Amino acid sequence: MSFFHFCWKDPSEPLKMGAFVECGTPDTQCSERKDPMGIIPWVHSRAFHDTYELEEKLGSGSFSVVHAARARDPPHQSYAVKIIQRKKLVTRKQLLGFKDEIKILAGLQHDNIIRQYELYKEQKFFFVVLEKLEGGELFDRLCERETYHEKDARDAMRMIFEAVAYFHSKKIAHRDLKPENLLLKDNSEDSPIKVADFGFAKYVETPESLLTLCGSPAYTAPEIVNYIPYDERVDNWSLGVILFTVLGGYPPFYQPTIHETFQQIRQGSYTFPSEYWAGISPDAKKLIKGLLNRDPNQRITAEEALQHPWMTGRGEMLAQRSLSNSLERFQEFNWERKRQQHTNGDVKSVSMYWLVSRR
């Protein structure tokens, strides 16, 4: 992730897919102060360059560059390595944000979450050794399908729900679930989906204790938009947006400007037009409604979503429900999303965000 934020002070600016929103308000109960996640597990017994050989550059940001790397010892496993220049983390907030991210990832081990293997601290650089994900983005893969059915969407969402339920059980809020952070391990047909980029993840020590305005506008929960203290349940709203999109082929909350998008989110205003949703199962719509509940106390959790009838129902029935009409819309939406990524200067392996002032 990048720790540099472009100023974007005008909420009437056109909405960019994947943009980041933060006002700079600190979280009240977070790892910065009480450090519930413990000590960072730095490797001290050997130097980074004695252990890994750097290969091609994969991406870069204002404070970091990501390279492919290979272990020097057999079997010469491939990795991705984020290299951060220590001198560029000039503020306490930047340094604490970086430490939060690596401490959180160090404590997560799940088949559907990107793996962080080792951490090195040297005189000029931090080296973060990560699992190398070579399958691209989930949305790109779905759009490449020649046939697309509800079962395909259900199987993909199950892996995402399982990952989110896992880190929520550890009281971790991701706070930036979006298509760019849903990646595939490899190019195989049955590749695992990996939730990535925990750059804005926080430990939730007590309910409704987070205040920082962060996330991507179209995926942001009403609590954040309304400046209400929140917790990990904002991720469940983002899951509802993602589920709506993979089934309908377009996002439920997307207007020309951030201000209009936020107004739509505040109102919880979305519909299931019959011309798009007539063939989609009622259970799928019920699950979306449960996730997109404006009241976080009534919102379905990731764990509850896994037990929902749409998730537990017979795959044979869902395999008969074609999403071919949605696929065309989905491809158009994804093309526009990728175009904006390119226009905004995003790099595939390094997320870029925008700062929005409340002034």
CORLIN-V475805 format. One record per helix or strand of 2 or more residues. SS is the DSSP state (h for helix, s for strand). FROM is the first residue (numbers start at 1). TO is the last residue. Records with the same first field share a line. If there is no record, write none. Layout:
SS = FROM-TO  FROM-TO
This chain:
s = 5-7  52-60  64-71  78-85  116-121  125-130  172-173  182-184  193-195  202-203  353-355
h = 31-34  48-51  86-88  92-106  138-143  150-169  179-181  217-219  222-225  234-248  258-267  274-277  282-291  302-306  309-312  315-319  324-343
